[in-house]
Amino acid sequence: MTIGQSIRNTTFTTSTGFQQLRRKLALVSHNPDYELKMAVEYLLKRDFWRFRIGIAEFSEKELRLVGKAIELRIKTRLPMPYILGKAPFFGNDFYVDQNVLIPRMETELLVEIALDLVPRNGETLCADVGTGSGCIAISMLKERVNLRCVATDISPKALAIARKNSALHDVEDRIKFVLTDVLSNVRGKFDLIVSNPPYIMTSEFSSLPVEVKAEPAIALHGGEDGLEVIRKLVKQAQKRLKKGGRLIFEISPTIEKHVEELMQESGWSFRVENDLAGLPRIVVACRKE
């Protein structure tokens, strides 16, 4: 659901508008400033911080438009990116809807690590498994003109969004989309394989916030132990990496030990990188020779 063209009256006034908007949003949001920033900058194309520090005011029309987004957010409990139809990631904006996972800041670390492994000279081939919105592959392609990607997903609706984003960011000539489970129908070998796979355990699923449950379960649910898709990824990547290639994927801190055991049993050399919160988040692996 996105904001339509109709704008109905609200009770906000320009003098107290910002704080009233923020208080309303705080009823459902753990980070109302961040969500309000998204709404202001996407809908109004104006600098959020000028409103935040009190040196700018909303016009009545602007106030009603942002208020409409917040009312939808409260009524539906959909995440703000689904309300707006956009989400930020790695300095760019991506189309999103309920067919794809909303890009997370933690996943930007995966992109940073992967880009460090892409030389600036010579063609590099990368596979993005479970591409969703395409935010990982597309962000990498925008940073490295010598990169080529194959992006896979089991959802045709997700691939449609990823294609839309590849056109938006003008990289569609360097990315191929494949409808498949992990890498099952993909041929050839890659220098890099990257993925943000489903990794939430069944026991964790019921306690997820309402907003997270609005996202596609197929992109979140990793089975009983969170490793259902990761096992496939690790096994198939063994046959799809070139000599010296790297497998890079995101995990949850709750499954770190199980992932480490899997990687050791499967014969990988690997390390686990922590995110900004100091939590284990990204596995960087290569096959032992």
C-alpha angles and dihedrals in degrees: 000000000000135000112281128210096261117095119193128197121276133189093243122118126203094242096056098019101113097051093044091052091048094048092050092049091048088065089075106014132079089200108034094165092058094047093044089050090055092049094047096045097042098041102033102026088224135126109271095203093062087064093040095057094039103249094114134044134204121249113232090255092050091047092053093048095052089040089056091056092049093048089053090048091054095042098047101026087220114150113265094247090061090049091051097036091230140082132189121238132165093346096310137090123241133194111245137177135163091286092072138048115257109249113252131211090234090063091060086074089061090054092048092051093046093049090054087061095051112090115220092230127060128023118294122197119211134180120207108200116206092008097182107173089004091242096138098047095039093048089052093047091052090054098044119042091188092060125104122190141199110201119197134191137163091221119078090198091056091050089052090057091046090052090051090052093047089056092046090056095039097239100111092113091062101045131070121197121214127188104219146114106270103309100330098124097031121110130200133033132280140213090217136020116192130181146166095201128184106275109159112121121233091243090057097047100082092053095054117120116265090249093055091049087059089067120087109284091212089065093048111033113087097177131251096327099022092248103094095108095028090061090055091046094051093046097046094042089062089068097038103052124091118230107290092014123144135229113207122182142159124244140179118252088235092066099038096111093048091049091050090052091049093050093048093048091048094053102250130146106221150155132204119226122208123228125231090279090058093250124134105259117145129050116205112191144169132183117262109244 
